[in-house]
Amino acid sequence: SAERNSQDAVAMGYDRFVEIGRVVLVKFGPEAGKRCVIIDVLDQNRAVVDGPAHITGGHRQRIPSKRLALTPITIAVPREARVKTLTKAFEQGKVLEKWNASAWAKKARAKGKAIELL
């Protein structure tokens, strides 16, 4: 059953899944470095992500899972959520605040500052 599989996954140490509402960081391609939210999973290799673009700069697109870095942040959004719905959930979930407080974001900022010093 699904409950048993999720318990097994947690016991094995997996806690980040490609799932609707998962906040991701795009690792490669024209949107590299932008945060997006998974709004639909097409198959085991591809997902539909959306920024929302006016907040994060990430546009709605199909993208291979290999190009996504899964963050521990999730928000409650329906499948194929509209931009307005996604924006509301993004702001209610305080995604940017959670991201900026994460060690991942702090390392990225430090790396950016180090590059500026060169």
C-alpha positions as protocol buffer text, in pm:
chain_id: "A"
residue {
  index: 1
  type: SER
  ca { x: 0 y: 0 z: 0 }
}
residue {
  index: 2
  type: ALA
  ca { x: 101 y: 365 z: -40 }
}
residue {
  index: 3
  type: GLU
  ca { x: 125 y: 418 z: 336 }
}
residue {
  index: 4
  type: ARG
  ca { x: 364 y: 126 z: 375 }
}
residue {
  index: 5
  type: ASN
  ca { x: 581 y: 246 z: 86 }
}
residue {
  index: 6
  type: SER
  ca { x: 610 y: 595 z: 232 }
}
residue {
  index: 7
  type: GLN
  ca { x: 705 y: 450 z: 572 }
}
residue {
  index: 8
  type: ASP
  ca { x: 969 y: 233 z: 406 }
}
residue {
  index: 9
  type: ALA
  ca { x: 1104 y: 534 z: 218 }
}
residue {
  index: 10
  type: VAL
  ca { x: 1132 y: 739 z: 536 }
}
residue {
  index: 11
  type: ALA
  ca { x: 1301 y: 448 z: 714 }
}
residue {
  index: 12
  type: MET
  ca { x: 1551 y: 430 z: 427 }
}
residue {
  index: 13
  type: GLY
  ca { x: 1629 y: 799 z: 461 }
}
residue {
  index: 14
  type: TYR
  ca { x: 1450 y: 940 z: 156 }
}
residue {
  index: 15
  type: ASP
  ca { x: 1245 y: 1246 z: 233 }
}
residue {
  index: 16
  type: ARG
  ca { x: 1248 y: 1443 z: -93 }
}
residue {
  index: 17
  type: PHE
  ca { x: 1026 y: 1310 z: -368 }
}
residue {
  index: 18
  type: VAL
  ca { x: 926 y: 1442 z: -709 }
}
residue {
  index: 19
  type: GLU
  ca { x: 575 y: 1541 z: -606 }
}
residue {
  index: 20
  type: ILE
  ca { x: 323 y: 1815 z: -674 }
}
residue {
  index: 21
  type: GLY
  ca { x: 401 y: 2114 z: -452 }
}
residue {
  index: 22
  type: ARG
  ca { x: 773 y: 2039 z: -410 }
}
residue {
  index: 23
  type: VAL
  ca { x: 992 y: 2348 z: -447 }
}
residue {
  index: 24
  type: VAL
  ca { x: 1288 y: 2277 z: -674 }
}
residue {
  index: 25
  type: LEU
  ca { x: 1598 y: 2454 z: -794 }
}
residue {
  index: 26
  type: VAL
  ca { x: 1669 y: 2424 z: -1166 }
}
residue {
  index: 27
  type: LYS
  ca { x: 2029 y: 2304 z: -1207 }
}
residue {
  index: 28
  type: PHE
  ca { x: 2081 y: 2324 z: -1584 }
}
residue {
  index: 29
  type: GLY
  ca { x: 1946 y: 2502 z: -1890 }
}
residue {
  index: 30
  type: PRO
  ca { x: 1815 y: 2853 z: -1955 }
}
residue {
  index: 31
  type: GLU
  ca { x: 1629 y: 2860 z: -1620 }
}
residue {
  index: 32
  type: ALA
  ca { x: 1935 y: 2746 z: -1419 }
}
residue {
  index: 33
  type: GLY
  ca { x: 1947 y: 2884 z: -1066 }
}
residue {
  index: 34
  type: LYS
  ca { x: 1576 y: 2967 z: -1050 }
}
residue {
  index: 35
  type: ARG
  ca { x: 1335 y: 2829 z: -792 }
}
residue {
  index: 36
  type: CYS
  ca { x: 1016 y: 2667 z: -920 }
}
residue {
  index: 37
  type: VAL
  ca { x: 732 y: 2451 z: -791 }
}
residue {
  index: 38
  type: ILE
  ca { x: 637 y: 2115 z: -939 }
}
residue {
  index: 39
  type: ILE
  ca { x: 274 y: 2143 z: -1050 }
}
residue {
  index: 40
  type: ASP
  ca { x: 243 y: 1813 z: -1238 }
}
residue {
  index: 41
  type: VAL
  ca { x: 445 y: 1494 z: -1279 }
}
residue {
  index: 42
  type: LEU
  ca { x: 427 y: 1374 z: -1640 }
}
residue {
  index: 43
  type: ASP
  ca { x: 620 y: 1048 z: -1604 }
}
residue {
  index: 44
  type: GLN
  ca { x: 918 y: 920 z: -1406 }
}
residue {
  index: 45
  type: ASN
  ca { x: 1154 y: 1144 z: -1604 }
}
residue {
  index: 46
  type: ARG
  ca { x: 966 y: 1473 z: -1654 }
}
residue {
  index: 47
  type: ALA
  ca { x: 767 y: 1724 z: -1453 }
}
residue {
  index: 48
  type: VAL
  ca { x: 583 y: 2050 z: -1521 }
}
residue {
  index: 49
  type: VAL
  ca { x: 720 y: 2336 z: -1312 }
}
residue {
  index: 50
  type: ASP
  ca { x: 619 y: 2698 z: -1265 }
}
residue {
  index: 51
  type: GLY
  ca { x: 788 y: 2984 z: -1079 }
}
residue {
  index: 52
  type: PRO
  ca { x: 556 y: 3177 z: -1044 }
}
residue {
  index: 53
  type: ALA
  ca { x: 749 y: 3386 z: -1297 }
}
residue {
  index: 54
  type: HIS
  ca { x: 676 y: 3729 z: -1147 }
}
residue {
  index: 55
  type: ILE
  ca { x: 826 y: 3617 z: -814 }
}
residue {
  index: 56
  type: THR
  ca { x: 1111 y: 3378 z: -899 }
}
residue {
  index: 57
  type: GLY
  ca { x: 1162 y: 3428 z: -1272 }
}
residue {
  index: 58
  type: GLY
  ca { x: 1091 y: 3061 z: -1348 }
}
residue {
  index: 59
  type: HIS
  ca { x: 838 y: 3007 z: -1626 }
}
residue {
  index: 60
  type: ARG
  ca { x: 588 y: 2722 z: -1668 }
}
residue {
  index: 61
  type: GLN
  ca { x: 753 y: 2443 z: -1865 }
}
residue {
  index: 62
  type: ARG
  ca { x: 815 y: 2071 z: -1891 }
}
residue {
  index: 63
  type: ILE
  ca { x: 1158 y: 1988 z: -1759 }
}
residue {
  index: 64
  type: PRO
  ca { x: 1352 y: 1662 z: -1709 }
}
residue {
  index: 65
  type: SER
  ca { x: 1380 y: 1549 z: -1348 }
}
residue {
  index: 66
  type: LYS
  ca { x: 1757 y: 1526 z: -1386 }
}
residue {
  index: 67
  type: ARG
  ca { x: 1771 y: 1905 z: -1419 }
}
residue {
  index: 68
  type: LEU
  ca { x: 1592 y: 1960 z: -1088 }
}
residue {
  index: 69
  type: ALA
  ca { x: 1740 y: 1976 z: -739 }
}
residue {
  index: 70
  type: LEU
  ca { x: 1467 y: 1888 z: -488 }
}
residue {
  index: 71
  type: THR
  ca { x: 1451 y: 2114 z: -183 }
}
residue {
  index: 72
  type: PRO
  ca { x: 1294 y: 2014 z: 150 }
}
residue {
  index: 73
  type: ILE
  ca { x: 1027 y: 2285 z: 102 }
}
residue {
  index: 74
  type: THR
  ca { x: 676 y: 2188 z: -9 }
}
residue {
  index: 75
  type: ILE
  ca { x: 353 y: 2383 z: -50 }
}
residue {
  index: 76
  type: ALA
  ca { x: -6 y: 2269 z: -88 }
}
residue {
  index: 77
  type: VAL
  ca { x: -114 y: 2328 z: -448 }
}
residue {
  index: 78
  type: PRO
  ca { x: -356 y: 2139 z: -670 }
}
residue {
  index: 79
  type: ARG
  ca { x: -237 y: 1964 z: -985 }
}
residue {
  index: 80
  type: GLU
  ca { x: -187 y: 2207 z: -1278 }
}
residue {
  index: 81
  type: ALA
  ca { x: -255 y: 2506 z: -1053 }
}
residue {
  index: 82
  type: ARG
  ca { x: -320 y: 2842 z: -1215 }
}
residue {
  index: 83
  type: VAL
  ca { x: -65 y: 3119 z: -1164 }
}
residue {
  index: 84
  type: LYS
  ca { x: -296 y: 3303 z: -924 }
}
residue {
  index: 85
  type: THR
  ca { x: -347 y: 2990 z: -710 }
}
residue {
  index: 86
  type: LEU
  ca { x: 24 y: 2908 z: -718 }
}
residue {
  index: 87
  type: THR
  ca { x: 120 y: 3263 z: -620 }
}
residue {
  index: 88
  type: LYS
  ca { x: -121 y: 3259 z: -325 }
}
residue {
  index: 89
  type: ALA
  ca { x: 13 y: 2923 z: -201 }
}
residue {
  index: 90
  type: PHE
  ca { x: 372 y: 3040 z: -259 }
}
residue {
  index: 91
  type: GLU
  ca { x: 317 y: 3348 z: -43 }
}
residue {
  index: 92
  type: GLN
  ca { x: 114 y: 3165 z: 227 }
}
residue {
  index: 93
  type: GLY
  ca { x: 382 y: 2896 z: 248 }
}
residue {
  index: 94
  type: LYS
  ca { x: 648 y: 3167 z: 296 }
}
residue {
  index: 95
  type: VAL
  ca { x: 868 y: 2988 z: 44 }
}
residue {
  index: 96
  type: LEU
  ca { x: 1113 y: 3275 z: -10 }
}
residue {
  index: 97
  type: GLU
  ca { x: 1161 y: 3320 z: 365 }
}
residue {
  index: 98
  type: LYS
  ca { x: 1220 y: 2947 z: 412 }
}
residue {
  index: 99
  type: TRP
  ca { x: 1458 y: 2940 z: 115 }
}
residue {
  index: 100
  type: ASN
  ca { x: 1658 y: 3243 z: 235 }
}
residue {
  index: 101
  type: ALA
  ca { x: 1691 y: 3086 z: 581 }
}
residue {
  index: 102
  type: SER
  ca { x: 1821 y: 2756 z: 442 }
}
residue {
  index: 103
  type: ALA
  ca { x: 2187 y: 2659 z: 446 }
}
residue {
  index: 104
  type: TRP
  ca { x: 2162 y: 2599 z: 70 }
}
residue {
  index: 105
  type: ALA
  ca { x: 2074 y: 2965 z: 2 }
}
residue {
  index: 106
  type: LYS
  ca { x: 2337 y: 3091 z: 246 }
}
residue {
  index: 107
  type: LYS
  ca { x: 2606 y: 2890 z: 67 }
}
residue {
  index: 108
  type: ALA
  ca { x: 2487 y: 3021 z: -270 }
}
residue {
  index: 109
  type: ARG
  ca { x: 2504 y: 3381 z: -144 }
}
residue {
  index: 110
  type: ALA
  ca { x: 2854 y: 3325 z: -1 }
}
residue {
  index: 111
  type: LYS
  ca { x: 2967 y: 3170 z: -328 }
}
residue {
  index: 112
  type: GLY
  ca { x: 2826 y: 3468 z: -519 }
}
residue {
  index: 113
  type: LYS
  ca { x: 3009 y: 3711 z: -292 }
}
residue {
  index: 114
  type: ALA
  ca { x: 3334 y: 3516 z: -336 }
}
residue {
  index: 115
  type: ILE
  ca { x: 3298 y: 3537 z: -713 }
}
residue {
  index: 116
  type: GLU
  ca { x: 3238 y: 3913 z: -690 }
}
residue {
  index: 117
  type: LEU
  ca { x: 3566 y: 3950 z: -499 }
}
residue {
  index: 118
  type: LEU
  ca { x: 3768 y: 3789 z: -779 }
}
